[in-house]
Amino acid sequence: MLQKFVDRARELEFMEKQFKREEAGFIVLYGRRRVGKTELINRFIKDKKHIYFFARRESAVDTFNRLSKELFKVFHDELLISRPFSSMDSFFDYLYEKAKEERFTMVIDEFPMLIERFRGLPSVLQDHWDNKLRFSKLFLILCGSSIGMMETEVLGYRSPLYGRRTGQWKVEPLNFFALAELFPSYSAEGLVKVYSALDTIPGYLVKFDSSLSVEENIEKRIFRKGEFLNLEPEFLLKEELRDPSNYMSILRTIAAVNSAFNEICNSSRLDKSLVSKYLAILENLHIVEKTFSVIATDKARLKGKGSYQIKDKFFNFWFRYVYPFQDYLERGEIAVVADFLSRDFNTYLGFVFEDVAREFLIRMKSESERETPLRMGKWWHRDKEIDLVILNETKKESVFFEVKWRELKRRECEKALEVLKEKSTYVEWHRKDRIVRYGIIAKRMDTDDKRDLRSKGYLVYDLDDFETLMRR
C-alpha cells in the first residue's frame, strides 16, 4: 500500500501553535513504536529550519560525531567537523549560542536511547534549560517510543525535567475511520477485519496490499515466516523486557477476551504475586489495560475489581493466531493456521466490533454533543452483561446497545431488544428517574427492518451506516 499521511490534523495544529509562541518551546512527543511519530515530525519540520537527530545505541564518541555533523548541515560551522562535541554540555551550549537570535527546531528522536548512554542527561538538560535555553528562541522536541521511560525520565514528577516542558502529546493510533482513506477499495466489513488484525498502526497498515483480500494479506504478511509482521510483537517485548517469556504466557491468556485476575493465574500457572507484578509492568507499558463495568465506583476501581485486555489489536491478533501456532508457521504449514482462523475469525471479530461500535457512536455525535461528558463502555454484573452502555450524568440519560457481528433478522432484533430491556433493569444507575433508550448495532440488517425499528424509537445501525459515515 502506498503510504498516506492521514488523521493527524490535531497533532500538527498543536505543534504549530507551540512553535508560533514567542518564547522558547520544549515539547515532548511519545507513543508506541510504528505509530507514526517520526513521519509526524517530518511533516512539521519540512518548511522550517531544523536539526533532526535520531539517537541509537552506539558509543558516546559516535553520538557526538553524528550530532556535530547534523548541526554542520544547518550552520556550516567548520569547527563542528574539526572539533566535534565532547560532552552533552558542549552540545547544549552550542544550541544556546545559535538560538539566542534565531528560531529553529532541534529534534531528538528516540531520546530514551540517549538517556541509556548518558544516564545523567535529564539533569544536564534541566540545568541548561533553566539557566540558558528557556531564554532563547529554541524550539526543542524530545521524542520517544519507550512509553514507560518517557513517562518516568521526562514527564514524571521525579524527573529533573518535570515542569520544564511547554507541551506534550501522546501520539495514538489512527481513528478507525481513517482506514477508509488508506483502503478505499475495502468495504466497511473489510476495514473491521483490517482493524482486528493490525489495529490502526501506520507502520503496520502499509504492509497490507489493498489489491488482496484481508485474509490473503494476513496469510502473506503475518503468518509467513520472515515477514516483518511475523515476529513483531516478540521483538517489541524484547526491547522493553529482559525476559519476556512469562509476559508472553500472560498475554496469550488474555488475548481476545477480558480475563479476570484469577483466570490469568490459573491459565498461566504462575504465582499470584508474580502475575500481579507482570500485569502492573504490562499496564505501565500500555500493552495491557484493566477494564471495569461502566458504572463501577471509584472504590471498586481502587480495589481492582476489573478484567484485563490487550489494548493493541495487532498484539491481540498475534497472541491469538500466531504465537500459539508458531511451530506450524516455522514449518511453513500456513494452511493449518489459516483453517483455524477461518473457523474462529468471526468470534474474534465479534469482540473487536464492540470497540468499532464505540468509535462509530462517537463519530455520529455533533461537535456540541462531543463536549458533553459521557461514560461509555460495557456493563456486567454476575451472569449478566450488556455490550455497550452510554450514560449522560447531566441529563440522567442512558442508552443500552446490543452489538452483534452477524446478520440479524427482524425477529432476532425484537428478541434481542426484549432481553436487553430486561438486563437493563439490573443496572444500578438512577433507576427511578433515568431516561432510557435502546439500540442494536449489527453487522447487517434488512433496510426496511431498520426503518421500522427506528420509527419505534430504537437506535438501529449496521455496516451500511458505517459505510455512509466513512464516505462522507
C-alpha positions as CSV (number, residue, x, y, z in Angstrom):
1,M,0.0,0.0,0.0
2,L,1.3,3.5,-0.8
3,Q,2.0,5.4,2.4
4,K,-0.5,8.2,3.1
5,F,-0.5,10.8,5.8
6,V,-4.0,10.9,7.4
7,D,-5.8,11.8,10.6
8,R,-3.0,13.9,12.2
9,A,-4.6,17.4,11.8
10,R,-4.9,17.9,15.6
11,E,-1.3,16.9,16.3
12,L,0.0,19.3,13.6
13,E,-2.2,22.1,14.9
14,F,-0.8,21.5,18.4
15,M,2.8,21.6,17.2
16,E,2.2,24.7,15.1
17,K,0.6,26.6,17.9
18,Q,3.5,25.7,20.2
19,F,6.0,26.8,17.5
20,K,4.3,30.2,16.9
21,R,4.7,31.3,20.6
22,E,7.4,33.9,21.1
23,E,9.2,32.1,24.0
24,A,11.4,29.0,23.8
25,G,9.5,25.8,23.2
26,F,10.1,22.4,24.7
27,I,7.6,19.8,23.7
28,V,7.5,16.0,24.3
29,L,6.1,13.6,21.8
30,Y,5.8,10.0,22.7
31,G,3.9,6.9,21.7
32,R,4.3,3.2,20.8
33,R,6.6,2.1,18.0
34,R,5.3,2.3,14.4
35,V,2.6,4.8,15.4
36,G,3.9,7.5,13.1
37,K,5.8,9.9,15.4
38,T,8.7,10.4,13.0
39,E,6.5,10.9,10.0
40,L,4.5,13.5,12.0
41,I,7.7,15.3,13.0
42,N,8.9,15.3,9.4
43,R,5.7,16.9,8.2
44,F,6.0,19.5,10.9
45,I,9.6,20.5,10.2
46,K,9.6,20.2,6.4
47,D,9.2,24.0,5.9
48,K,11.2,25.1,9.0
49,K,14.9,25.5,9.8
50,H,15.7,22.4,11.8
51,I,18.1,19.8,13.0
52,Y,16.9,16.2,13.2
53,F,18.9,13.7,15.3
54,F,17.9,10.1,15.7
55,A,19.5,8.6,18.8
56,R,20.8,5.0,18.6
57,R,22.8,2.5,20.6
58,E,26.4,3.5,19.9
59,S,29.4,4.8,21.7
60,A,29.5,8.3,23.1
61,V,32.1,9.4,20.6
62,D,29.9,8.2,17.7
63,T,27.0,10.1,19.1
64,F,28.9,13.3,19.4
65,N,30.3,13.0,15.9
66,R,26.9,12.5,14.4
67,L,25.4,15.3,16.4
68,S,28.2,17.6,15.2
69,K,27.6,16.6,11.6
70,E,23.8,17.2,11.8
71,L,24.4,20.7,13.1
72,F,27.1,21.3,10.5
73,K,24.5,20.6,7.8
74,V,22.5,23.6,9.0
75,F,25.1,26.1,10.4
76,H,28.1,25.2,8.1
77,D,30.5,25.8,11.0
78,E,33.8,24.1,10.2
79,L,34.6,23.8,13.9
80,L,31.9,21.2,14.2
81,I,33.9,19.0,12.0
82,S,37.4,19.7,13.2
83,R,36.3,19.8,16.9
84,P,33.2,17.7,17.4
85,F,31.2,17.9,20.6
86,S,32.9,16.1,23.5
87,S,30.0,16.3,26.0
88,M,26.3,17.0,26.2
89,D,27.2,20.3,28.0
90,S,29.1,21.5,24.9
91,F,26.2,20.5,22.7
92,F,23.6,22.4,24.7
93,D,26.0,25.4,25.0
94,Y,26.3,25.5,21.2
95,L,22.5,25.3,20.7
96,Y,22.1,28.2,23.1
97,E,24.6,30.4,21.2
98,K,22.8,29.7,17.9
99,A,19.3,30.1,19.3
100,K,19.9,33.4,21.1
101,E,18.8,35.4,18.0
102,E,17.2,32.8,15.7
103,R,14.3,30.5,15.9
104,F,15.0,26.9,14.8
105,T,13.8,23.4,15.7
106,M,16.0,20.8,17.4
107,V,14.5,17.3,17.3
108,I,16.0,14.5,19.3
109,D,14.2,11.3,18.2
110,E,14.3,8.2,20.5
111,F,15.5,10.3,23.4
112,P,15.4,7.3,25.8
113,M,18.4,5.8,23.9
114,L,20.4,8.9,24.7
115,I,19.5,8.5,28.4
116,E,20.7,4.9,28.3
117,R,24.1,6.2,27.1
118,F,24.2,9.3,29.2
119,R,22.4,8.5,32.5
120,G,22.6,12.0,33.9
121,L,21.2,13.6,30.7
122,P,17.9,14.7,32.2
123,S,19.7,16.6,34.9
124,V,22.1,18.1,32.4
125,L,19.3,19.3,30.2
126,Q,17.4,20.7,33.2
127,D,20.4,22.8,34.1
128,H,20.8,24.2,30.6
129,W,17.1,24.8,30.1
130,D,16.7,26.6,33.5
131,N,19.8,28.8,33.0
132,K,20.0,29.4,29.3
133,L,17.8,27.7,26.8
134,R,14.5,28.9,28.1
135,F,15.7,32.4,27.5
136,S,16.5,31.6,23.8
137,K,14.4,31.1,20.7
138,L,15.0,27.4,20.5
139,F,12.1,25.0,19.8
140,L,13.1,21.7,21.2
141,I,11.3,18.4,20.5
142,L,12.1,15.3,22.5
143,C,10.5,12.1,21.0
144,G,10.5,8.5,22.2
145,S,8.9,5.1,21.7
146,S,9.6,3.7,25.2
147,I,6.5,5.0,26.8
148,G,7.4,3.9,30.3
149,M,10.8,5.6,30.1
150,M,9.4,8.8,28.6
151,E,6.8,9.0,31.3
152,T,9.3,8.4,34.2
153,E,12.5,10.1,32.9
154,V,10.9,13.0,31.0
155,L,7.3,13.6,32.1
156,G,7.3,12.1,35.6
157,Y,7.1,14.0,38.8
158,R,10.5,12.7,40.0
159,S,12.2,13.6,36.7
160,P,14.6,16.5,36.7
161,L,12.7,17.7,33.6
162,Y,9.4,17.8,35.3
163,G,7.6,21.1,34.8
164,R,10.1,22.3,32.1
165,R,8.2,21.3,29.0
166,T,5.8,23.8,27.4
167,G,3.7,21.0,26.0
168,Q,3.3,17.2,25.4
169,W,1.4,14.9,23.1
170,K,1.0,11.2,23.3
171,V,0.7,10.1,19.6
172,E,-2.1,7.5,19.5
173,P,-3.0,5.1,16.7
174,L,-5.2,6.5,14.0
175,N,-9.0,6.7,14.2
176,F,-10.8,3.7,12.9
177,F,-12.5,5.8,10.2
178,A,-9.1,6.9,8.8
179,L,-8.8,3.3,7.4
180,A,-11.3,4.3,4.7
181,E,-8.8,6.7,3.3
182,L,-6.0,4.2,3.4
183,F,-8.0,1.3,1.9
184,P,-10.7,3.0,-0.3
185,S,-11.4,-0.3,-2.1
186,Y,-12.3,-2.2,1.1
187,S,-15.9,-2.3,2.4
188,A,-16.7,-1.5,6.0
189,E,-16.6,-5.2,6.7
190,G,-13.1,-5.4,5.2
191,L,-12.0,-2.4,7.3
192,V,-13.2,-4.0,10.5
193,K,-11.1,-7.1,9.6
194,V,-8.1,-4.9,8.9
195,Y,-8.6,-3.2,12.3
196,S,-8.9,-6.5,14.0
197,A,-5.5,-7.7,12.6
198,L,-3.4,-4.5,12.6
199,D,-5.2,-2.0,14.8
200,T,-4.6,1.4,13.2
201,I,-0.8,1.5,13.5
202,P,0.5,3.3,10.3
203,G,3.7,1.3,10.3
204,Y,1.7,-2.0,10.1
205,L,-1.0,-0.8,7.7
206,V,1.5,0.0,5.0
207,K,2.4,-3.7,4.9
208,F,-1.1,-4.7,3.6
209,D,-1.8,-4.8,-0.1
210,S,-5.3,-3.5,-0.9
211,S,-5.5,-5.5,-4.1
212,L,-5.6,-8.6,-1.9
213,S,-8.4,-9.7,0.5
214,V,-7.7,-9.2,4.2
215,E,-7.4,-12.9,4.7
216,E,-4.8,-13.1,1.9
217,N,-2.9,-10.3,3.5
218,I,-2.9,-12.0,6.8
219,E,-1.5,-15.2,5.3
220,K,1.2,-13.4,3.3
221,R,2.2,-10.6,5.7
222,I,1.6,-12.0,9.2
223,F,1.6,-15.8,9.0
224,R,4.5,-16.2,6.6
225,K,7.9,-16.7,8.2
226,G,10.4,-13.9,7.6
227,E,7.8,-11.2,7.0
228,F,8.1,-8.0,9.0
229,L,4.9,-8.6,11.0
230,N,5.5,-12.3,11.7
231,L,7.5,-11.8,14.9
232,E,7.0,-8.0,15.5
233,P,5.3,-8.3,19.0
234,E,8.1,-10.6,20.2
235,F,10.7,-8.1,19.1
236,L,8.9,-5.2,20.7
237,L,8.6,-7.0,24.0
238,K,12.3,-7.9,24.0
239,E,13.0,-4.2,23.5
240,E,11.2,-3.4,26.8
241,L,11.7,-6.5,28.9
242,R,14.8,-8.6,29.8
243,D,13.0,-11.9,29.7
244,P,9.5,-11.7,28.0
245,S,8.6,-15.4,28.3
246,N,6.3,-15.1,31.3
247,Y,4.8,-11.9,29.9
248,M,4.0,-13.7,26.7
249,S,2.3,-16.5,28.6
250,I,0.1,-14.0,30.3
251,L,-0.7,-12.2,27.0
252,R,-1.7,-15.4,25.4
253,T,-4.2,-16.0,28.2
254,I,-5.7,-12.5,27.9
255,A,-5.8,-12.5,24.1
256,A,-9.2,-11.6,22.7
257,V,-11.1,-11.9,25.9
258,N,-11.4,-9.8,29.1
259,S,-9.7,-12.0,31.6
260,A,-10.1,-11.8,35.3
261,F,-7.0,-11.9,37.5
262,N,-7.7,-15.5,38.8
263,E,-8.3,-16.8,35.3
264,I,-4.9,-15.4,34.3
265,C,-3.2,-17.1,37.3
266,N,-4.9,-20.4,36.6
267,S,-4.1,-20.5,32.9
268,S,-0.5,-19.2,33.1
269,R,0.2,-21.4,36.2
270,L,2.2,-18.6,37.7
271,D,2.2,-17.5,41.3
272,K,-0.4,-14.7,42.0
273,S,2.3,-12.3,43.2
274,L,4.2,-12.8,40.0
275,V,1.1,-12.3,37.8
276,S,0.3,-9.1,39.7
277,K,3.8,-7.8,39.2
278,Y,3.9,-8.7,35.5
279,L,0.4,-7.2,34.8
280,A,1.5,-4.0,36.5
281,I,4.5,-3.8,34.2
282,L,2.4,-4.5,31.1
283,E,0.0,-1.8,32.2
284,N,2.8,0.7,32.6
285,L,4.0,-0.2,29.1
286,H,0.4,0.4,27.8
287,I,0.2,-3.1,26.4
288,V,-2.5,-4.3,28.8
289,E,-5.3,-2.3,30.4
290,K,-7.7,-3.1,33.1
291,T,-11.4,-2.5,32.3
292,F,-14.3,-2.0,34.6
293,S,-18.0,-2.1,34.3
294,V,-19.2,1.3,33.1
295,I,-20.9,2.0,36.4
296,A,-18.0,0.9,38.6
297,T,-17.4,3.2,41.5
298,D,-14.1,4.8,42.3
299,K,-13.9,2.4,45.3
300,A,-14.4,-0.6,43.1
301,R,-11.7,0.6,40.7
302,L,-9.2,1.2,43.5
303,K,-9.9,-2.4,44.7
304,G,-9.0,-3.5,41.2
305,K,-12.2,-5.4,40.5
306,G,-11.9,-5.5,36.8
307,S,-10.9,-7.5,33.8
308,Y,-7.7,-7.3,31.7
309,Q,-7.5,-6.9,28.0
310,I,-4.7,-6.3,25.4
311,K,-5.0,-2.7,24.2
312,D,-3.4,-3.2,20.9
313,K,-5.5,-5.2,18.4
314,F,-2.3,-6.3,16.5
315,F,-0.9,-7.8,19.7
316,N,-4.3,-9.3,20.4
317,F,-4.5,-10.9,17.0
318,W,-0.9,-12.1,17.1
319,F,-1.3,-13.8,20.5
320,R,-4.5,-15.5,19.4
321,Y,-3.4,-16.7,15.9
322,V,0.4,-16.6,15.6
323,Y,2.0,-17.3,19.0
324,P,0.1,-20.5,19.7
325,F,0.8,-21.8,16.2
326,Q,4.5,-20.9,15.8
327,D,5.6,-24.5,15.3
328,Y,3.3,-24.8,12.3
329,L,4.3,-21.4,10.9
330,E,8.0,-22.2,11.3
331,R,7.5,-25.3,9.1
332,G,5.5,-23.3,6.5
333,E,2.2,-25.0,7.3
334,I,0.3,-21.8,6.9
335,A,-2.9,-23.7,5.7
336,V,-3.3,-25.2,9.2
337,V,-3.3,-21.8,10.9
338,A,-5.5,-20.3,8.1
339,D,-8.0,-23.0,8.6
340,F,-8.2,-22.2,12.3
341,L,-8.6,-18.5,11.5
342,S,-11.4,-19.2,9.1
343,R,-13.3,-21.1,11.8
344,D,-12.6,-18.7,14.7
345,F,-12.3,-15.3,13.0
346,N,-16.0,-14.3,13.4
347,T,-15.8,-15.0,17.1
348,Y,-12.8,-12.7,17.4
349,L,-14.4,-10.1,15.2
350,G,-17.4,-10.0,17.5
351,F,-15.1,-8.9,20.3
352,V,-13.4,-6.3,18.1
353,F,-16.7,-5.0,16.7
354,E,-17.7,-3.7,20.2
355,D,-14.8,-1.2,20.0
356,V,-15.6,-0.2,16.5
357,A,-19.2,0.4,17.5
358,R,-18.0,2.8,20.2
359,E,-16.0,4.8,17.7
360,F,-19.0,4.8,15.4
361,L,-21.2,6.3,18.0
362,I,-18.6,8.9,19.0
363,R,-18.2,9.8,15.3
364,M,-22.0,10.2,15.0
365,K,-22.2,12.9,17.6
366,S,-22.2,16.5,16.7
367,E,-19.3,18.8,17.9
368,S,-21.5,20.2,20.7
369,E,-22.5,16.8,21.8
370,R,-18.8,15.7,21.9
371,E,-18.2,18.3,24.6
372,T,-20.8,16.6,26.8
373,P,-19.1,14.3,29.3
374,L,-20.3,10.8,28.8
375,R,-19.5,7.4,30.2
376,M,-19.3,4.7,27.6
377,G,-18.4,1.1,28.0
378,K,-19.5,-2.4,28.8
379,W,-21.7,-3.3,31.8
380,W,-21.6,-6.6,33.7
381,H,-22.8,-8.0,36.9
382,R,-22.6,-11.6,37.9
383,D,-24.1,-13.6,35.0
384,K,-25.4,-10.6,33.1
385,E,-23.7,-8.4,30.5
386,I,-24.6,-5.5,28.2
387,D,-22.2,-4.9,25.3
388,L,-22.3,-1.1,25.2
389,V,-23.8,1.5,27.6
390,I,-23.8,5.3,27.3
391,L,-24.5,7.3,30.4
392,N,-25.1,11.1,30.5
393,E,-24.9,12.1,34.1
394,T,-26.1,15.7,33.5
395,K,-29.3,14.7,31.8
396,K,-29.6,11.3,33.5
397,E,-29.9,9.7,30.1
398,S,-28.9,6.1,29.4
399,V,-28.6,4.2,26.2
400,F,-28.2,0.4,26.1
401,F,-26.9,-1.3,23.0
402,E,-26.6,-4.9,21.9
403,V,-23.7,-5.4,19.5
404,K,-23.8,-8.3,17.1
405,W,-21.2,-9.3,14.5
406,R,-23.7,-11.1,12.3
407,E,-26.8,-10.6,10.1
408,L,-30.0,-10.2,12.2
409,K,-33.5,-10.9,11.0
410,R,-36.4,-8.9,12.3
411,R,-37.5,-11.4,14.9
412,E,-33.9,-11.7,16.2
413,C,-33.8,-8.0,16.6
414,E,-37.0,-7.9,18.6
415,K,-35.9,-10.8,20.8
416,A,-32.5,-9.1,21.4
417,L,-34.3,-5.9,22.4
418,E,-36.6,-7.7,24.8
419,V,-33.6,-9.3,26.5
420,L,-31.7,-6.0,26.5
421,K,-34.6,-4.3,28.3
422,E,-34.7,-7.0,30.9
423,K,-31.0,-6.8,31.6
424,S,-31.0,-3.0,31.8
425,T,-33.3,-3.2,34.9
426,Y,-30.3,-4.6,36.8
427,V,-28.1,-1.6,36.1
428,E,-27.8,0.4,39.3
429,W,-27.7,3.9,37.9
430,H,-30.6,6.5,38.5
431,R,-33.0,3.6,38.3
432,K,-36.0,5.7,39.4
433,D,-35.6,8.8,37.3
434,R,-33.4,8.0,34.3
435,I,-34.3,8.4,30.6
436,V,-33.7,5.2,28.8
437,R,-33.2,4.3,25.1
438,Y,-32.3,1.0,23.5
439,G,-30.5,0.1,20.3
440,I,-28.8,-2.6,18.2
441,I,-25.6,-2.4,16.2
442,A,-25.2,-5.3,13.9
443,K,-23.1,-6.5,11.0
444,R,-26.1,-6.5,8.7
445,M,-29.8,-5.9,8.8
446,D,-32.7,-5.5,6.4
447,T,-33.2,-1.9,5.4
448,D,-37.0,-2.0,6.0
449,D,-36.5,-3.6,9.4
450,K,-34.1,-0.8,10.4
451,R,-36.5,1.8,9.2
452,D,-39.4,0.2,11.1
453,L,-37.5,-0.2,14.4
454,R,-36.2,3.4,14.2
455,S,-39.8,4.6,13.8
456,K,-40.5,2.9,17.2
457,G,-37.7,4.9,18.8
458,Y,-34.9,2.4,18.7
459,L,-31.3,3.3,17.7
460,V,-30.5,0.8,15.0
461,Y,-27.3,0.7,12.9
462,D,-25.4,-1.8,10.7
463,L,-22.3,-1.7,8.5
464,D,-24.2,0.2,5.8
465,D,-24.5,3.1,8.2
466,F,-20.8,2.8,8.9
467,E,-20.1,2.9,5.2
468,T,-22.2,6.1,4.8
469,L,-20.3,7.8,7.7
470,M,-16.9,6.7,6.3
471,R,-17.5,8.1,2.8
472,R,-19.0,11.4,3.9
